[in-house]
Amino acid sequence: MSMFLKRAVPSALLTVGFIATSALLVQGRGGAAPVIQDATGFPDGDGKKLVLDGCGGCHDLELVKTAKHNEAEWRTTLTNMTNYGATITAAQIPTVATYLAKAFPVKPPEPKKDDADALGEKILNTACTTCHDLGPITRRADDKAAWESVVYGMVGNGADVKDAEIPVLVDYLVKHYGPPKPAAAPAAPAGRGGARGQ
């Protein structure tokens, strides 16, 4: 083998090995887990580091932020998670539960069943926005038949809207994203009194 090949082959193999190792580390395979940046949306406070380290290893941290439990529910959830291998200790559970309950408070109470407008908005903001933002909705101005067609199509595509919720959602969409209401005719100017021609 020539002197050039004796030097070039090991150098090429070393380069390929370095690239492969780098790719594995970037993908999170082999080596330490990637460090979670502080752009996580978790506010500072006691328990933040424990959450980032203890919960982020198994869950997408968005799941933690959107759970919206009170402190007692967080204690139960965290106890269950330690049974599944979470790295939070029993002594750390109260700190983490308090932190999460304060950082991401419980959802507001569910709207009353008789408040169809609030219920329609809730359905829209939960079932529809799991797949897309409100852009496709706000760009429309459809009548009831068109919105029914859209909603049934979305349910066919997997939107989590129950049969009983469909009319509530459609009514909400028509009310807030329906065709423009015709402008009221201007009032006739008041006359000067008396009969014409006097």
PAKEMI-138432 format. One record per residue (C-alpha): residue number from 1; residue in three letters; x negated, y, z. Coordinates in Angstrom, 2 decimals, padded with zeros to 5 digits. Layout:
REM residues N
(NUM, ala, (X, Y, Z));
...
//
This chain:
REM residues 198
(1, met, (000.00, 000.00, 000.00));
(2, ser, (-001.34, 003.42, -000.83));
(3, met, (-002.35, 005.86, 001.87));
(4, phe, (000.49, 008.17, 000.82));
(5, leu, (003.13, 005.45, 001.33));
(6, lys, (001.61, 004.44, 004.69));
(7, arg, (002.20, 007.98, 005.93));
(8, ala, (005.46, 008.77, 004.08));
(9, val, (007.46, 005.66, 005.08));
(10, pro, (007.09, 006.05, 008.87));
(11, ser, (007.77, 009.77, 008.59));
(12, ala, (010.94, 009.14, 006.53));
(13, leu, (012.12, 006.47, 008.98));
(14, leu, (011.52, 008.81, 011.89));
(15, thr, (013.52, 011.56, 010.15));
(16, val, (016.43, 009.19, 009.37));
(17, gly, (016.41, 007.94, 012.96));
(18, phe, (016.47, 011.49, 014.30));
(19, ile, (019.40, 012.43, 012.06));
(20, ala, (021.37, 009.31, 013.02));
(21, thr, (020.76, 009.86, 016.73));
(22, ser, (021.79, 013.51, 016.42));
(23, ala, (025.00, 012.54, 014.65));
(24, leu, (025.88, 010.05, 017.37));
(25, leu, (025.29, 012.59, 020.11));
(26, val, (027.41, 015.20, 018.33));
(27, gln, (030.25, 012.68, 018.05));
(28, gly, (030.00, 011.94, 021.76));
(29, arg, (028.65, 008.42, 021.31));
(30, gly, (025.45, 007.61, 023.07));
(31, gly, (024.23, 010.04, 025.64));
(32, ala, (026.02, 012.44, 027.91));
(33, ala, (029.51, 013.68, 027.17));
(34, pro, (029.63, 017.12, 025.60));
(35, val, (029.84, 019.97, 028.08));
(36, ile, (033.27, 021.62, 028.14));
(37, gln, (032.90, 025.31, 027.41));
(38, asp, (034.63, 027.91, 029.58));
(39, ala, (036.98, 028.76, 026.74));
(40, thr, (039.23, 026.04, 028.17));
(41, gly, (041.94, 028.36, 029.39));
(42, phe, (041.54, 027.22, 032.98));
(43, pro, (041.39, 030.16, 035.39));
(44, asp, (038.57, 030.42, 037.91));
(45, gly, (039.27, 029.00, 041.34));
(46, asp, (038.59, 026.17, 043.75));
(47, gly, (039.19, 022.97, 041.84));
(48, lys, (038.43, 024.21, 038.32));
(49, lys, (035.14, 022.31, 037.99));
(50, leu, (036.74, 019.19, 039.51));
(51, val, (039.54, 019.35, 036.92));
(52, leu, (037.20, 019.92, 034.00));
(53, asp, (034.89, 017.11, 035.11));
(54, gly, (037.46, 014.68, 036.52));
(55, cys, (040.38, 015.03, 034.11));
(56, gly, (038.70, 015.96, 030.84));
(57, gly, (036.96, 012.60, 030.58));
(58, cys, (040.23, 010.75, 029.93));
(59, his, (042.72, 013.41, 028.83));
(60, asp, (042.88, 016.29, 026.44));
(61, leu, (042.90, 019.20, 028.87));
(62, glu, (045.97, 020.67, 027.15));
(63, leu, (047.93, 017.78, 028.68));
(64, val, (046.83, 018.91, 032.14));
(65, lys, (047.74, 022.55, 031.44));
(66, thr, (051.21, 021.73, 030.15));
(67, ala, (052.21, 019.20, 032.85));
(68, lys, (053.62, 021.97, 035.11));
(69, his, (053.89, 020.04, 038.38));
(70, asn, (054.32, 021.46, 041.84));
(71, glu, (051.64, 020.71, 044.42));
(72, ala, (053.30, 017.54, 045.75));
(73, glu, (053.76, 016.17, 042.22));
(74, trp, (050.10, 016.92, 041.44));
(75, arg, (049.03, 015.02, 044.55));
(76, thr, (051.02, 011.98, 043.40));
(77, thr, (049.71, 012.27, 039.83));
(78, leu, (046.11, 012.67, 040.96));
(79, thr, (046.40, 009.71, 043.35));
(80, asn, (047.69, 007.60, 040.46));
(81, met, (044.87, 008.81, 038.22));
(82, thr, (042.23, 007.83, 040.78));
(83, asn, (043.73, 004.34, 040.69));
(84, tyr, (043.02, 004.35, 036.94));
(85, gly, (039.44, 005.48, 037.41));
(86, ala, (039.53, 009.28, 037.63));
(87, thr, (036.38, 010.54, 039.32));
(88, ile, (038.24, 012.80, 041.77));
(89, thr, (037.94, 011.52, 045.33));
(90, ala, (040.81, 011.29, 047.82));
(91, ala, (039.26, 014.18, 049.75));
(92, gln, (039.27, 016.37, 046.60));
(93, ile, (042.91, 015.70, 045.69));
(94, pro, (044.40, 018.47, 047.89));
(95, thr, (042.01, 021.06, 046.41));
(96, val, (042.74, 020.01, 042.84));
(97, ala, (046.51, 019.75, 043.44));
(98, thr, (046.61, 023.25, 044.94));
(99, tyr, (044.50, 024.64, 042.11));
(100, leu, (046.64, 023.11, 039.35));
(101, ala, (049.96, 024.06, 040.96));
(102, lys, (048.78, 027.66, 041.28));
(103, ala, (047.03, 027.87, 037.89));
(104, phe, (049.87, 026.29, 035.89));
(105, pro, (053.11, 026.77, 037.83));
(106, val, (056.23, 024.66, 037.51));
(107, lys, (058.42, 025.33, 034.50));
(108, pro, (061.37, 027.65, 035.04));
(109, pro, (064.61, 025.84, 035.79));
(110, glu, (066.37, 024.17, 032.90));
(111, pro, (069.10, 026.29, 031.34));
(112, lys, (072.64, 025.54, 032.40));
(113, lys, (074.54, 023.30, 030.01));
(114, asp, (077.12, 026.04, 029.43));
(115, asp, (074.42, 028.47, 028.29));
(116, ala, (074.26, 027.27, 024.69));
(117, asp, (071.97, 030.10, 023.57));
(118, ala, (069.32, 029.28, 026.20));
(119, leu, (069.66, 025.57, 025.44));
(120, gly, (069.29, 026.22, 021.69));
(121, glu, (066.16, 028.26, 022.32));
(122, lys, (064.75, 025.51, 024.56));
(123, ile, (065.34, 022.87, 021.87));
(124, leu, (063.71, 025.10, 019.26));
(125, asn, (060.68, 025.80, 021.46));
(126, thr, (060.15, 022.17, 022.40));
(127, ala, (061.30, 019.92, 019.57));
(128, cys, (060.43, 022.15, 016.63));
(129, thr, (057.18, 023.67, 017.78));
(130, thr, (055.56, 020.33, 018.47));
(131, cys, (054.90, 020.05, 014.74));
(132, his, (054.78, 023.65, 013.55));
(133, asp, (054.93, 027.21, 014.81));
(134, leu, (057.99, 029.42, 014.39));
(135, gly, (056.76, 030.81, 011.07));
(136, pro, (058.79, 028.46, 008.85));
(137, ile, (061.88, 029.37, 010.86));
(138, thr, (061.42, 033.13, 011.05));
(139, arg, (060.89, 033.33, 007.28));
(140, arg, (064.36, 031.89, 006.64));
(141, ala, (067.81, 033.46, 006.76));
(142, asp, (070.01, 030.43, 006.16));
(143, asp, (073.68, 029.83, 006.71));
(144, lys, (075.06, 027.00, 008.83));
(145, ala, (075.07, 024.38, 006.07));
(146, ala, (071.46, 025.12, 005.12));
(147, trp, (070.27, 025.02, 008.75));
(148, glu, (072.10, 021.71, 009.29));
(149, ser, (070.29, 020.30, 006.28));
(150, val, (066.93, 021.55, 007.60));
(151, val, (067.54, 020.18, 011.11));
(152, tyr, (068.69, 016.76, 009.86));
(153, gly, (065.64, 016.66, 007.59));
(154, met, (063.34, 017.45, 010.51));
(155, val, (065.02, 014.79, 012.66));
(156, gly, (064.43, 012.37, 009.79));
(157, asn, (060.76, 013.38, 009.90));
(158, gly, (060.55, 012.63, 013.61));
(159, ala, (061.67, 015.82, 015.40));
(160, asp, (062.83, 014.87, 018.90));
(161, val, (066.34, 016.34, 018.72));
(162, lys, (069.19, 014.26, 020.14));
(163, asp, (072.47, 013.97, 018.21));
(164, ala, (074.31, 016.08, 020.81));
(165, glu, (071.63, 018.80, 020.53));
(166, ile, (071.86, 019.22, 016.76));
(167, pro, (074.97, 021.47, 016.75));
(168, val, (073.54, 023.56, 019.61));
(169, leu, (070.27, 024.04, 017.71));
(170, val, (072.04, 024.80, 014.42));
(171, asp, (074.29, 027.40, 016.11));
(172, tyr, (071.23, 029.01, 017.69));
(173, leu, (069.37, 029.09, 014.36));
(174, val, (072.36, 030.63, 012.56));
(175, lys, (072.80, 033.24, 015.29));
(176, his, (069.13, 034.28, 015.41));
(177, tyr, (067.78, 033.27, 011.98));
(178, gly, (070.92, 033.32, 009.86));
(179, pro, (071.92, 035.52, 006.96));
(180, pro, (071.88, 039.24, 007.65));
(181, lys, (075.13, 040.58, 009.02));
(182, pro, (076.90, 042.99, 006.67));
(183, ala, (076.56, 046.55, 007.82));
(184, ala, (079.72, 048.08, 009.18));
(185, ala, (081.37, 050.56, 006.85));
(186, pro, (080.80, 054.13, 007.94));
(187, ala, (083.77, 055.74, 009.62));
(188, ala, (085.76, 058.13, 007.46));
(189, pro, (085.17, 061.76, 008.36));
(190, ala, (087.87, 063.26, 010.48));
(191, gly, (090.31, 065.44, 008.54));
(192, arg, (091.00, 069.08, 009.27));
(193, gly, (094.48, 068.35, 010.34));
(194, gly, (097.63, 069.05, 008.48));
(195, ala, (098.90, 067.74, 005.19));
(196, arg, (097.03, 067.89, 001.95));
(197, gly, (097.30, 071.07, 000.03));
(198, gln, (098.26, 073.28, 002.88));
//
